[in-house]
Amino acid sequence: MPKHVIDPNQWIKLYSDYLFNYTITRVNDRDIAQDLVQDTFVAGLNSMKNFKGEASERTWLISILKRKIIDHYRKINSNKGKAEVRMNYRSDESEGDWLEERVADPFDKTAEDTIENTELGMAIHDCLGKLPEKQAKVFKMKTLLNFETEAICNELNITASNLWVIIHRARTAMAACMEKNWF
C-alpha cells in the first residue's frame, strides 16, 4: 500500500470547500465554521511531522477538524458538544460528503434506518425543488456530483466568482431548509 504525502500548498484549493461543508453542518454558523477550518489548516501545518502517510491528506485533515469541532463545543459547554465528545472517531474511517454522512450505514440496516434514509432523501429532494433552477443545478453539480469548478463554469457559462456566489446561496438555502424540514 503506497504512503500518502502532504502538500499544504494545495490544501485550500483541494479541501477548503469540503472541510467547510463538513463543519457548517455541525456548527450552523458560517464564521465559526470558517474559523474552525482555518484552525485545522494551522494545526495541520504545525503537526505535519506527525503525518505518517497511512491515511489520505483529506482524512487526516478531517480527523484534525473533528477535534477542533469537539473543542469548540467543549468551550461553549453545549449539549451537542457533550454528545460529540462521546462519539467514537476511528482513524481509519473514510469520509463522505456532508449529505452521505447523514445516511445510516448500508451494511447495518434496520427498518428504522430504511425509513430514515427514505425520509432524508425526500427532504433533500424537496429542498432542492425549492431552490431557484440555476442554484439547484449548481448545487447538484458541485456538491452531489463533485464536478470541478472549471467544468461547471464552462457548462453554465458563468465566472468562478459567480459560481461561488450561487453555491453559497444554494448551500445557505439548503441548510436552512434541511434544518426546518429534517433536523
Order of alpha helices (4+ residues) and beta strands (2+ residues): alpha-alpha-alpha-alpha-alpha-alpha-alpha-alpha
